[in-house]
């Protein structure tokens, strides 16, 4: 995983001003405070605010939304003393803001993330990190130049089931993985908080871009493999979206193994599903079901792990707390973050390639640059 490690780190400690720490990072861990400003005032922003409120090292200092009224409502619920900024640039110019939490619609993610990096702010960025290749290239360039830290909301990386699967894979539970599958199936209903804009390609990017990027990311995260090429197909079974809402792709990894990634926003009459399938030389994993001849040599059927599964699209169920805590640990103590912007760009490039392949009917190589 690509990880930026600035040579010098500035941490703000309430009203005491800035203290600078070099590579060793020795500090009084119980007193350090980082100031966070939220960009956006939708459902995800509320969840970010709850996570900020629950972290002893964080304080909410400001909110900025395109609607000042919704910004004030969010501010008043979590910290009436925080500022409300009318303009994003005003928030970025505030030296009292250490971290920007970016919770805007998809089409603003890359643009406003680049602005945050250029303003020398740490960044909490919602996925997708970009909705087209031009945005992705510009964001990568800005992230490579940045001397600040970032985390991206590929929230499955912090999910309890995924933690269990990683632990099993580290013990070589299923041997060498030769097939990797992941599916994001989320029938977007009219009651969904983002329904007003997620139906339009210019704002959302596409089904694989807005949701299927989770499938691409978990395939990389669980296996450690990078994708070489994709070949995709698409269809659509709803009239209220202006883009194709179901895609499936055959995937070839750089090590010669294969897999399948899919995304569907069409399924209005069955529950949200996120499927993970891993086939290995010594066993298999299907979501929270495990068959491992290495760990259980006399096993006769799949063992079900007693843990929460990621089969909910409700943002209140997402592990934002663990994600944001991870960024704080990264800033204060140098602990690696599970998904920073540069790493997230690799996952997003796969999603973009799948959309391109489905559109052109041709295989698409992953450049990874």
C-alpha positions in Angstrom: 0.0 0.0 0.0 1.3 3.4 -0.9 1.8 5.6 2.2 3.0 9.2 2.5 5.1 9.9 5.5 6.0 13.6 5.8 9.3 14.4 7.4 7.8 16.9 9.8 4.3 16.8 11.3 2.4 19.7 12.9 -0.2 18.9 15.5 -2.5 21.6 17.0 -3.2 21.3 20.7 -6.4 23.3 21.4 -5.6 27.0 21.9 -2.0 26.4 22.9 -0.9 26.8 19.3 1.1 24.4 17.1 3.7 21.9 18.2 6.0 20.3 15.7 7.2 16.7 15.8 9.8 15.0 13.7 9.9 11.3 12.7 9.9 10.1 16.4 6.6 11.6 17.3 6.9 11.8 21.1 4.0 13.8 22.7 1.5 13.8 25.5 -1.1 11.7 23.8 -3.9 12.6 26.1 -3.9 16.3 25.4 -3.4 16.7 21.6 -6.4 18.0 19.7 -6.9 18.2 16.0 -9.5 20.6 14.6 -11.9 19.2 11.9 -14.2 21.0 9.5 -16.9 19.2 7.7 -17.7 19.9 4.0 -21.2 18.8 3.3 -24.3 18.4 5.5 -25.9 15.2 4.3 -26.4 11.9 6.0 -22.8 10.8 5.7 -21.7 14.1 7.2 -23.8 13.4 10.3 -22.0 10.0 10.7 -18.6 11.7 10.3 -19.6 14.2 13.0 -20.5 11.4 15.4 -17.2 9.7 14.9 -15.4 13.1 15.4 -17.3 13.6 18.6 -16.4 10.2 19.9 -12.6 10.7 19.3 -10.9 12.4 22.3 -8.3 14.0 20.0 -10.7 15.6 17.6 -12.9 18.7 17.8 -15.5 20.0 15.3 -14.6 23.6 14.5 -16.7 24.3 11.3 -19.2 23.2 8.7 -19.5 24.3 5.1 -22.3 23.3 2.8 -23.9 24.6 -0.4 -26.9 25.3 1.8 -26.1 27.5 4.8 -29.3 26.4 6.5 -28.4 22.7 6.5 -24.9 23.6 7.6 -26.2 25.4 10.6 -28.5 22.5 11.4 -25.6 20.1 11.5 -23.4 22.5 13.4 -26.1 23.1 16.0 -26.6 19.4 16.7 -22.9 18.6 17.3 -21.2 21.9 18.4 -23.1 25.2 18.5 -19.7 27.0 18.9 -18.4 25.8 15.6 -18.2 28.2 12.6 -20.5 28.0 9.5 -18.6 28.9 6.4 -20.4 30.2 3.4 -17.7 29.2 1.0 -15.4 26.2 0.9 -12.4 28.4 0.1 -13.1 30.3 3.3 -12.9 27.1 5.3 -9.6 26.1 3.6 -8.1 29.5 4.4 -8.8 29.1 8.1 -5.5 28.2 9.8 -7.5 26.8 12.7 -8.7 23.9 10.5 -6.3 20.9 10.6 -8.5 18.2 8.9 -11.2 18.5 6.2 -13.9 15.9 6.1 -15.2 15.9 2.5 -18.8 14.5 2.3 -20.0 16.1 -1.0 -21.6 14.4 -4.0 -19.2 12.3 -6.2 -18.5 14.8 -8.9 -17.0 17.2 -6.3 -14.7 14.7 -4.5 -11.6 15.0 -6.7 -11.8 18.7 -7.2 -12.3 19.6 -3.6 -9.8 17.0 -2.4 -7.2 18.6 -4.5 -8.0 22.0 -3.0 -7.7 20.6 0.5 -4.3 19.1 -0.3 -3.1 22.4 -1.8 -4.3 24.2 1.4 -2.1 21.7 3.4 -5.0 20.1 5.2 -5.3 16.5 6.3 -8.2 14.8 4.5 -11.1 12.4 5.2 -12.5 11.7 1.7 -15.6 9.8 0.8 -15.5 7.4 -2.1 -15.4 7.5 -5.1 -12.2 9.5 -5.2 -12.9 10.4 -8.9 -15.5 9.8 -11.5 -13.3 10.0 -14.6 -9.7 9.4 -15.7 -8.9 13.1 -15.9 -9.9 13.7 -12.3 -8.1 10.6 -11.1 -4.8 11.7 -12.7 -5.1 15.2 -11.2 -5.9 13.8 -7.8 -2.9 11.4 -7.9 -0.6 14.3 -8.8 -1.9 16.4 -5.9 -1.7 13.5 -3.5 1.9 12.8 -4.4 2.8 16.4 -3.8 0.9 16.6 -0.5 2.7 16.7 2.8 -0.5 15.9 4.7 -2.2 12.7 5.6 -5.4 11.2 4.2 -8.0 8.5 4.6 -10.6 7.3 2.1 -13.9 5.8 3.0 -13.4 2.3 1.6 -15.1 1.4 4.8 -15.1 -2.4 4.3 -11.4 -2.4 5.2 -12.5 -1.6 8.8 -15.4 -4.0 8.8 -15.4 -6.9 11.4 -15.9 -9.7 8.9 -13.2 -8.4 6.7 -10.8 -8.2 9.7 -11.6 -11.9 10.3 -11.0 -12.8 6.7 -7.7 -11.0 6.7 -6.6 -12.9 9.8 -7.5 -16.2 8.2 -5.7 -15.3 5.0 -2.6 -14.3 6.9 -2.6 -17.8 8.3 -2.7 -19.2 4.8 -6.1 -20.7 5.5 -7.0 -21.3 1.9 -3.6 -21.5 0.3 -2.8 -19.7 -2.9 -5.8 -17.7 -4.2 -6.6 -18.3 -7.8 -10.1 -16.8 -8.0 -11.4 -13.6 -6.5 -15.0 -12.4 -6.7 -16.8 -9.4 -5.2 -20.3 -8.1 -5.8 -21.9 -4.8 -4.8 -25.7 -5.2 -5.2 -27.6 -2.2 -3.9 -31.0 -1.4 -5.3 -31.2 2.4 -4.9 -34.8 3.3 -3.8 -36.4 6.7 -3.8 -35.9 6.9 0.0 -32.1 6.7 -0.4 -30.6 9.9 0.9 -28.6 10.5 -2.3 -31.4 9.6 -4.7 -31.8 13.1 -6.0 -28.3 13.2 -7.6 -27.0 9.6 -7.7 -29.3 8.8 -10.7 -27.4 11.1 -13.0 -24.1 10.1 -14.6 -22.6 13.6 -14.5 -22.9 13.6 -10.7 -22.5 10.0 -9.8 -20.2 8.7 -12.5 -21.8 5.3 -13.0 -22.8 2.2 -11.1 -19.3 0.7 -10.8 -17.8 4.1 -10.0 -20.2 5.0 -7.2 -20.7 1.6 -5.6 -18.8 -1.1 -7.4 -15.6 0.6 -6.4 -16.1 -1.1 -3.1 -15.9 -4.5 -4.8 -12.7 -3.5 -6.7 -11.2 -2.3 -3.5 -12.0 -5.3 -1.3 -10.6 -7.6 -4.0 -7.2 -5.8 -3.8 -7.3 -5.5 0.0 -8.0 -9.1 0.8 -5.6 -10.7 -1.8 -2.9 -8.1 -2.1 -3.2 -8.6 -5.9 -3.3 -5.8 -8.5 -5.5 -6.0 -11.6 -3.9 -6.2 -15.0 -7.0 -6.2 -17.3 -10.8 -6.2 -17.3 -13.5 -7.1 -19.8 -17.1 -6.0 -18.8 -20.7 -6.1 -19.9 -23.6 -4.0 -18.7 -27.4 -3.7 -18.8 -30.2 -1.7 -17.2 -33.5 -2.5 -15.7 -34.8 0.9 -14.4 -35.9 4.1 -16.1 -35.1 6.6 -13.4 -31.3 6.4 -13.9 -29.7 7.9 -17.0 -26.8 5.3 -17.0 -26.5 1.5 -17.1 -27.1 0.2 -13.6 -25.8 -3.4 -13.7 -22.2 -4.3 -14.7 -20.1 -7.4 -14.5 -16.4 -7.8 -15.4 -14.0 -10.7 -15.9 -10.8 -9.7 -14.2 -7.2 -10.8 -14.8 -4.7 -10.1 -12.1 -1.0 -9.4 -12.7 0.0 -12.8 -11.3 -2.2 -14.6 -13.9 -5.0 -15.4 -11.5 -8.6 -14.4 -12.4 -11.8 -13.2 -10.9 -15.1 -11.4 -11.3 -16.4 -8.0 -10.1 -19.9 -6.7 -10.3 -22.2 -3.8 -9.3 -25.9 -3.5 -9.6 -28.2 -0.7 -8.5 -31.3 -2.4 -10.0 -32.4 -4.8 -7.3 -35.3 -3.0 -5.7 -37.0 -6.2 -4.4 -34.2 -8.0 -2.5 -31.9 -6.8 0.3 -28.5 -5.2 -0.2 -25.8 -7.8 -0.7 -22.1 -7.5 -0.7 -20.6 -10.9 -1.7 -17.0 -12.0 -1.3 -15.8 -15.3 -2.9 -12.2 -16.5 -2.7 -11.1 -19.8 -4.0 -7.7 -21.2 -3.0 -5.5 -24.3 -3.4 -6.3 -25.3 0.2 -9.9 -24.1 0.7 -12.4 -21.4 0.0 -14.1 -18.4 1.6 -17.7 -17.3 0.8 -18.5 -14.2 2.8 -18.3 -15.4 6.5 -18.2 -19.1 5.5 -14.8 -20.8 5.5 -13.5 -24.2 4.3 -9.9 -24.6 5.2 -8.0 -28.0 5.0 -5.0 -26.2 6.5 -6.8 -25.0 9.7 -9.5 -27.7 9.9 -8.1 -30.9 8.3 -11.2 -33.0 9.2 -13.7 -30.4 8.1 -16.7 -31.8 6.2 -18.6 -28.6 5.4 -18.2 -24.8 5.5 -17.7 -23.2 9.0 -19.8 -20.1 9.5 -17.9 -17.3 11.4 -20.2 -15.7 14.0 -19.7 -12.1 13.0 -21.5 -9.2 11.4 -21.6 -9.3 7.6 -21.5 -6.2 5.4 -25.0 -6.7 4.0 -26.3 -3.2 4.6 -26.1 -0.1 2.5 -27.2 2.1 5.4 -24.4 4.6 6.2 -25.3 4.3 10.0 -23.9 0.8 9.8 -20.6 1.8 8.2 -17.4 1.7 10.4 -16.7 5.4 10.1 -15.5 5.5 13.7 -12.7 3.1 13.0 -11.8 4.8 9.7 -11.5 8.3 11.3 -9.8 6.9 14.4 -7.2 5.3 12.0 -6.4 8.7 10.4 -5.9 10.2 13.9 -3.6 7.4 14.9 -1.7 8.0 11.6 -1.3 11.7 12.2 -0.4 11.4 15.9 1.6 8.2 16.1 2.5 7.3 12.5 0.3 4.1 12.4 -0.3 3.1 8.8 -3.7 4.1 7.5 -5.6 1.3 5.8 -6.7 3.3 2.8 -5.1 6.6 1.8 -5.8 8.6 -1.3 -3.0 7.2 -3.4 -4.0 3.6 -2.6 -7.7 4.4 -3.2 -6.8 5.7 -6.7 -5.7 2.1 -7.7 -9.1 0.7 -6.7 -10.9 3.6 -8.5 -8.9 3.0 -11.7 -10.3 -0.5 -11.8 -13.9 0.8 -11.5 -13.3 3.3 -14.3 -11.7 0.6 -16.5 -14.8 -1.6 -16.0 -17.1 1.2 -17.0 -14.9 1.9 -20.1 -14.8 -1.8 -21.1 -18.6 -2.1 -20.8 -19.1 1.0 -22.9 -16.6 0.0 -25.7 -17.0 -3.8 -25.7 -13.2 -4.1 -25.5 -10.8 -5.3 -22.8 -9.1 -2.5 -20.9 -5.6 -2.6 -19.3 -5.0 -1.1 -15.9 -2.1 1.4 -16.2 -1.6 2.0 -12.5 0.2 5.3 -12.9 
